[in-house]
């Protein structure tokens, strides 16, 4: 028996469109979305737009305020710090499990990401680099052999991708990011869990420097 090949509904198409645009950075953090303008731009009625907004609110990308409207998510500095703390907990657990359960597939997947990052950097393509950055961290969960860790991570993954696409272009941050990804791959290759965890924690939990300054300004001035 084959699965149904059901075409996507208008609501699904609008949801995907808005999700992609929010994550890509087409809308500013905290900015208000107009149902009417979106419906006009996408040439659909306001019903699928409203349903898409409800779905994206559940995913945490939008905040709907009664009598005011729908707004792209925003984070205060303390919330951003807590988000980083949550990432440390989830990603270090995923990395530990992945090295124990699937070290070779994990190494191959992470190496492939770094290869693509290298190509993107050589081409000066920040967008592709940041997409690979997002994929790199997802690989930890894909190989962790623990779907519950992955389910937990998905509650913040889209927000992280959205923040990364808005804040990750800083040259200083990108240099450090690339180097740390390379170092992490080498630690995984050697199955050195202790070193890999230290690299990953420092990579995620950096609450200083130009990137953190830009991030806290960006999330508190909108």
N, C-alpha and C positions, 0 to 999 in steps of 0.2 A: 504494500500500500504506500503510495507516495503522498507527501505532504501537500496541502493546498497551496497553490500559488496565488495568494490573494493580493490584489493591488493595494497600495497604501491609500488610506483615507486622506481627505483634505486636512483633517486635524493632525495626522501623523506628519504630513508633508510640511505643514506650517510649523509644527513643533520642531522638526529637524532643522528647518531654515533658521528659526529664531535661536535655537540652541547653538547652532554652528556660528551664528553671527555674534552672540554674546561671548562665547568662548574665544572667538577670533579677535575680539576687541573692537568690533564695529560700534558698540554702544559703550559710553562711559560708565564707570561704576557709579551707582546711585542715580543714573539718569532715568527719566520717565519715558515710558513707551506709550505711544498713541495707538489704540486699537484701530481707529479709523484710518490712520495713515498706513499702518501695516497692511490692513485689508485692501486698501487702494493699491499699494505697491505690489502686493502679491496677487491682486485681482481675484480676491475671494470675498465672501461675506464676512461679517464680523463674528459669526458663530464659531467657525473653526479657529479664529484668532483667539477668542475668549477661552475656548477649550484648551488651546495650546498654552496660553498663559497660566491656566490652572495647573497644567502638567508641569510646567517649568517652575512654578511656585513650589510644588511638591519636591522637585529636584534641588531646590535651594538657589536657583539662579535668578529668580524673580521674587520680589516682595510685593504683595497686593495689599494696599491700605484702603479700607472702606472710605468712600467719599473723596478720595484723593487720586487713586489710580494705581498703575503697576510700575514698579521701579526695578532696575537692575540691582542685584545684591551689592552690598557694600560692607566693609569690615572696619571696625575701629582698631586702633593699634593693639589693644589688649586681646581682641578677638583673633587678629592675625597671629599673634604669639601663641595663642591656644591652638590655632589650626596647625601651626608648625609642631607643637607638642604632640598633637594627635597623629600627625604624619610620622614623627619619630617612633611612636609606639607601634603603629601599624606596619610601617615599612621595615623596621628592624626585625619584627616578628616574622614578616613574610620572607625576608632575606635569610634568616636563620633556618626556617623550614625549607626554603628552596635549595640552599646549599646542602642540607641534609638529605633531601628527597630526590632532587633532580639537578645535581651540580653541572653535569655536562650540557644538558639542554639549556640551562640557565646561562652558562658561559657563552654558548653559541648565540643565543638570543641577544644578550647584552653586547657581545662583540659586533653583531650585525648592526645594532643601533649606533654604536660608536663609529663604525665605518660610514654610516649614512650621515652622522654628525660631521665627520671629517669632510665629506663631500660638500655638505651644506656650508661649512665654514670657508672652505676654499672658494666656493662660488659666491660668498657673501650673502647667502640666503638665510636670514635669521628665522623666517617663518618655518622653513623646513627643519632647521636646527631645533627649534622649540617644540615642533611636533614630535621629533625623535626623542627629545627630552621627556615628554609626556609618556611616550611609548616605553622608554627605558624603565621608568618607575613602575609602569603597569606590568612589565615582564616579571618583576619580583613576585607579584601576586599570581600571575599566570602559571608560575612554576613552583608555587608554595605548597601545592597539594592540600589547600585548605580554602574551600569556597566561602567559608564564613568570614575569613580575613578579607577576601576579595569583596564580599558583599558590604562589609564595613567600610572599606576603602572607597567604594563607589559613591558613598554619601558625600565625600569631599573631593573626589577626583576631578569633577567638572569645574568646581571652584578653583582648584589648584591650576588646572589648565588655563582657565580664564585669567588668573593672576599672572601666571607665567608669560602668557602672550602680551600682557600689558607692561610687565616689569622686567622681563628677562632679557631685554635688548641691551642693557647697560654693558659696555665693553669689559669693564672690570669683572662684573658678575659672570659674563659669558666665558671669559678666560678661565676663571676658577671652576666654573661648572664643567667645562670640557675636560680640564685636567683631572678633576675629581672623578668624573665618569670613567676616564681611562684607568685611573688608579684602582677604582672599584672592580673593574673588569679583571685586572691582573690579580687582585686578591681572591676573586671568585675562581679564577683559573687555578690558583694554588690551593683552593679550598681552605683558605685562611679566614675562618669565620670571624675571629676576634678582630683582625685588621679590617676586614670588610665592614663590620659593624661600626668601627671607629670612624672610617671614612664616610659612611652613609650618614651617621649621626651628625658629624661636623658639616656635611653637605646640606642637610636639611635644617639644622638647628642654628644656623648663623643669624644671630640677631644683632648684627653690627655691620658697619661698612656702608658703602654707597647703595647697595641693593636694598638693605633694610631701611635706610633713610628714605630712599625713593618710595619704597613700599608703604611706609607709615604715612608719608605725606600724601601719597595717592589715595589712600583709603580713608583719610580723615578730612580731606579738603573738598569732597564732593557730596 
